[in-house]
Amino acid sequence: MRQILKKVINKLYTNYCSLLGATVGKNAVIASSVYISSRSKLKLGKGSILYDHCTLHLGSGSFTMGEKSHMAPYGYVLSGKNHILIGNDVAIGPYSTFFCMSNSPYGDSKLFRENYKHGDIRIGNNVFIGAHTVILPGCTIPDNVVIAANSVAGGHLESGWIYGGNPLEKRKKINL
């Protein structure tokens, strides 16, 4: 009974987000505990899911997730003025973080809080991102990539590899 009630509440919240401007594909689900700062900047493809307690601070940027993808509980997104584009069949582990803007030790000011790095995050199709992974501004993850848990990903990765660590390194070629 409790699971049925939860599904009904999530469906109602998903419809509510849609009424407030979110673009939500067929059978997509937004858990009722998800925080979205600007619902009109959200697009979810068919069958995609934002699980419990995800937080999306979208600013003037946007968050687009393709079909049959999901963000596990406690995912965090900070887009600022930038965009996060996630492909189809992408699995994002719990507590993963996406920063389109972040403090940087490089810039004109001696104070880190005044130096920001900005950049869109692009994730291809058939990607697995492990739990507690941090995705940095400007990161591009192409199709068919695995990123191990507790990794920090930045820059442009190469398709067909398992990556892991901090700093991120290629670990193993994926046989497709």
FENJOVEN-V259554 format. One record per residue. RES is the residue in one letter. NEAR is the number of other ideal C-beta (glycine too) atoms within 8 Angstrom. D_CENTER is the distance of its C-alpha to the mean C-alpha in whole Angstrom. Layout:
res: {RES/RES}
near: {NEAR/NEAR}
d_center: {D_CENTER/D_CENTER}
This chain:
res: {M/R/Q/I/L/K/K/V/I/N/K/L/Y/T/N/Y/C/S/L/L/G/A/T/V/G/K/N/A/V/I/A/S/S/V/Y/I/S/S/R/S/K/L/K/L/G/K/G/S/I/L/Y/D/H/C/T/L/H/L/G/S/G/S/F/T/M/G/E/K/S/H/M/A/P/Y/G/Y/V/L/S/G/K/N/H/I/L/I/G/N/D/V/A/I/G/P/Y/S/T/F/F/C/M/S/N/S/P/Y/G/D/S/K/L/F/R/E/N/Y/K/H/G/D/I/R/I/G/N/N/V/F/I/G/A/H/T/V/I/L/P/G/C/T/I/P/D/N/V/V/I/A/A/N/S/V/A/G/G/H/L/E/S/G/W/I/Y/G/G/N/P/L/E/K/R/K/K/I/N/L}
near: {4/5/6/7/8/8/8/8/9/12/9/9/12/12/8/8/14/10/6/8/9/13/8/9/11/5/6/13/10/15/13/8/6/14/7/11/7/8/9/7/10/16/9/12/13/9/10/15/11/14/13/8/9/15/9/13/8/14/10/6/13/10/14/10/12/13/10/10/16/11/11/13/9/9/16/10/13/11/18/10/9/13/11/15/9/11/13/10/11/16/10/11/13/10/11/17/11/12/10/16/12/8/8/9/6/5/8/4/6/2/6/7/5/8/13/9/12/10/9/9/15/8/12/12/10/9/16/9/14/13/10/10/16/10/14/12/13/11/14/9/13/9/9/11/17/10/15/12/8/8/14/10/15/9/9/5/13/8/9/8/13/12/15/9/10/6/5/13/7/7/9/6/6/10/3/4}
d_center: {31/28/26/27/27/23/23/25/23/20/21/23/20/18/21/21/18/19/22/21/19/16/16/16/17/20/19/15/15/14/15/18/16/13/14/13/15/15/15/17/14/11/12/11/13/16/16/12/11/10/12/14/13/10/10/9/11/11/15/16/13/11/8/9/8/11/14/14/10/9/7/10/11/11/7/7/6/9/10/14/15/13/10/7/8/7/10/12/13/9/9/7/10/11/10/8/7/6/9/10/14/15/19/21/24/25/27/30/30/31/29/25/24/25/23/20/18/16/14/11/9/9/9/12/13/14/11/11/9/12/12/12/10/10/8/11/12/13/12/12/12/14/15/16/15/14/13/15/15/15/14/14/12/14/16/16/16/19/18/20/19/18/17/18/19/19/20/18/21/21/23/24/24/22/25/24}
